[in-house]
Amino acid sequence: MTIDADVVIVGGGPAGMATALFLIEHGIDVVLLERSDKPHADPRAATYHPPTLEMLEKSGVTAELHQRGLIARHWQLRDRQAGLIAEFDLAVLGEDTRYPYRLQCEQHKLVEMMQRRVMQSSHSRVLHGVDVEAISQDESGVTVHGRQATGDCLIRGRWLVGADGGRSVVRKSQDIAFDGFTWAERFLVITTDFDFATQGYAFSSYTMDPIEWVATFKIPGDRPQGLWRCVFPTRPEEDEVDLLDHTRAANRLAALSSATYGSKIVHTNLYAVHQRVAKTYRRNRVVLVGDAAHVNNPLGGMGLNFGLHDAYELAPRLAALVRGEADASTLDVYDRRRRSVAESVLQAQTIANKKLLEEKDPLTRAARQQELRDTAADPERARHYLLRTSMIEGLRAAAHIR
Ligand SMILES: Cc1cc2nc3c(=O)[nH]c(=O)nc-3n(C[C@H](O)[C@H](O)[C@H](O)COP(=O)(O)OP(=O)(O)OC[C@H]3O[C@@H](n4cnc5c(N)ncnc54)[C@H](O)[C@@H]3O)c2cc1C
């Protein structure tokens, strides 16, 4: 099989589907290649910040997210011993965004919503079951070598977007370094039917502890009462089978709150956590978006959102290129804008979030907690803090980069 396209997208996760969706909104034809047959349904991201909801408004995805997701107007900072430290009310962002809250809904549902719209468009061709193995480029375009169950395929595009996740074949094929580090500890995700709201938890809460912090948030699941996900750090030497064991997971939850006794463990999941940013987001006709370009810890729920923001910045630039209304230097602006905020905001904020939760020095912890209490109590300070943690400030700063 041989296909020609203006823009080829490798990867149909959140960043790839969003790139396709936004390009279609600009009237550009796309071919999207995805290895798997359907969106990955294992527990991954589930939090959407205000700018993301604004970007997905035009396609109708935001409206559908509101039907299927949960609005989290407040989020909390807690302490395992002391309980609630500070509660932030995103309503203070009412002048800054049309969506002054977080919206919580599982990643695979978002991908399915975007995919449905992309596949309904006459501008798109989505090919599932294509495993991209190699990419080469020359002056006029990019050649993609893929493997399908029926045999090899060759796809030729004028431009190529690598949205193929943290282990990106596209990034590696262009010899782009992925500098950063991997945390020693893996993160354990426990999904339960226990309702943490009965214990005073907001739909999104971060609990500090020098030994075992925890992030808890509510997701819709497939039942009216919803489910709760709890993310814990683990010790590097802990055994994977033990960590994933449901009885041990129940004990871990019970140590957090004895009220969880008797509740059901729906799912456990363990994953390695990285902080890395690609050295460049552009190599001639190839550009990177999403996890292919940056990976980070999930505290603050920023990674997936950031990939969608990449797509939103990239789509009009690619559209202008395809129409001959811009030259290729527009992709350098994309690189500078998105890479600089990945480094200064995404990496800095998520690392700071983790350090805050695990702070070991009691005096520093007490001082940070007092600072957060004071911030939450002062609407103007709270607004500034929430502009940063809701990803609005980073986008505003990036808009000034030329
Ligand atoms: C286990 C796990 C838990 C996570 N938990 C959280 C969380 O709690 N909070 C949070 O904010 N973030 C979390 N993340 C991160 C979040 O899921 C990612 O930021 C997000 O999925 C990135 O989207 P993406 O489209 O860039 O990449 P991906 O979601 O990785 O999508 C890449 C797509 O490309 C396809 N692909 C890859 N290689 C090829 C190839 N060679 N050929 C064709 N197709 C290919 C893949 O099948 C996949 O569909 C988690 C990630 C993982 C893996």
The ligand as a Gaussian input file, in Angstrom:
#p B3LYP/6-31G(d) Opt

LIG

0 1
 C        0.623000       4.017000      32.782000
 C        0.515000       5.496000      32.592000
 C       -0.154000       6.265000      33.549000
 C       -0.261000       7.647000      33.393000
 N       -0.910000       8.372000      34.332000
 C       -1.027000       9.708000      34.166000
 C       -1.717000      10.489000      35.119000
 O       -2.210000       9.994000      36.143000
 N       -1.805000      11.831000      34.902000
 C       -1.243000      12.437000      33.792000
 O       -1.343000      13.667000      33.597000
 N       -0.589000      11.709000      32.873000
 C       -0.473000      10.371000      33.047000
 N        0.180000       9.642000      32.127000
 C        0.732000      10.346000      30.983000
 C       -0.319000      10.565000      29.910000
 O       -1.031000       9.384000      29.723000
 C        0.437000      11.007000      28.669000
 O        0.954000      12.319000      28.909000
 C       -0.419000      11.016000      27.407000
 O       -0.919000       9.744000      27.121000
 C        0.440000      11.504000      26.256000
 O       -0.275000      11.430000      25.056000
 P        0.475000      11.199000      23.689000
 O       -0.596000      11.160000      22.658000
 O        1.571000      12.167000      23.556000
 O        1.201000       9.792000      23.827000
 P        0.555000       8.355000      24.038000
 O       -0.661000       8.431000      24.868000
 O        1.674000       7.486000      24.497000
 O        0.101000       7.930000      22.593000
 C        1.006000       7.525000      21.611000
 C        0.259000       6.690000      20.603000
 O        1.165000       6.343000      19.564000
 C        1.023000       4.963000      19.255000
 N        2.323000       4.515000      18.771000
 C        3.486000       4.439000      19.459000
 N        4.472000       4.003000      18.677000
 C        3.937000       3.806000      17.450000
 C        4.464000       3.352000      16.224000
 N        5.755000       3.035000      16.084000
 N        3.626000       3.235000      15.159000
 C        2.310000       3.564000      15.288000
 N        1.764000       3.995000      16.417000
 C        2.560000       4.119000      17.498000
 C        0.612000       4.321000      20.563000
 O       -0.083000       3.103000      20.354000
 C       -0.263000       5.390000      21.190000
 O       -1.622000       5.257000      20.861000
 C        0.314000       8.271000      32.255000
 C        0.962000       7.497000      31.310000
 C        1.073000       6.128000      31.456000
 C        1.784000       5.332000      30.410000

